[in-house]
């Protein structure tokens, strides 16, 4: 079997653009993958075309060889866009390999170690406690979801005195805990805090409420700072969405910089690299909670990773077609799943396997992908009172 073609498509999921990749073979088998949405997303198709020239004619079942070849061709460590493109290629290679054998991808990974995969729903904001209760209750009733992720900020961290930021957060979380005693909540600080002492104070203020985890309060670049921060916290510390390789994760683990790691299977280079990262973490007794704010194809890829990962903890999840906050801006019903006709949806708070479906277990709507559905998206930077910009 040989790789004969690469096709990339500009799709959309909710309010984010998505670049979807198809790898074609001379055996008539096509594999599918999803790139990470770093932006600029329009830069990915020409990059994918360039990478195709390095793998054309290869046997797609030689996944380790092909991914090694792509890494070696870069000479310098690939960055965010390079790894996003390589991740989608990796996904497609696994999909082809499993489809060729007529089995789910997880069968190529040693089979499942669990019967289903628990997910938490990203809310990605800090709504009023009653509004949050109603939103989570609707998700619980529809899908059995009982774990959610919120922003911890109820005040402008740049404009308000820090003591008021902490006080308002504590008052709000206490109200949330009273109104929602049966659900678990994680808090994502989104790397907006520059000073580690503030991250320590915020994390320890959340600790009495026993959150699922406290995510990425500070920037990822200084890994040693994460080791110092974790030693000062009494709350589970999670990070990893902004790290790109097993080498960076090895430094984080050696520094004891996280209780939970969160690599992204669309950003680290794909399933092959994700498995290597998880295996290292297992040796440090650190669980993996994959970062997954992506679309329904990325969720399918994550499902197969989680199925066969011994130290998997919980998977981030967004309902297909929803925006990245509060489930607003739902797509029309006929486009809710977009490029995936049959997305994985939670049942009793878990994603269930499809053992009778080969590859990722989903069907791609190629007719849907024929239309360019690009939507412009970029992060909005906060402006401090003095006019300088903050992190987001």
Protein Blocks (a to p, Z undefined) as FASTA:
>chain_A
ZZfbdcdddddehjaccdddddddfkopacddddddebpaklmmmmmmmmmmmmgoiafk
lmmlmmmmmmmmnopacdfklmmmmmmmmmmmmmmmmmmnopafklmnnpaabfbdcddd
dekpacdfklmmmmmmmmmmmnopabdcddfbfbdfklpcfklmmmmmmmmmmmmmmmmm
mbccdddehlmafblklmmmmmmmmmmnopabdchkbcfklmmlmmmmmmmpcbdcdehj
lpcbfklmmmmmmnopafbdcddfklnnpjklmmmmmmmmmmnopacddddfbcfklmmm
mmmmmmmmmkbcbdcdddehiafehhiaiacfklmnomafbbcddeehiacddfkbghjo
pacdfklmmpccbdcddddddddfkopacdZZ
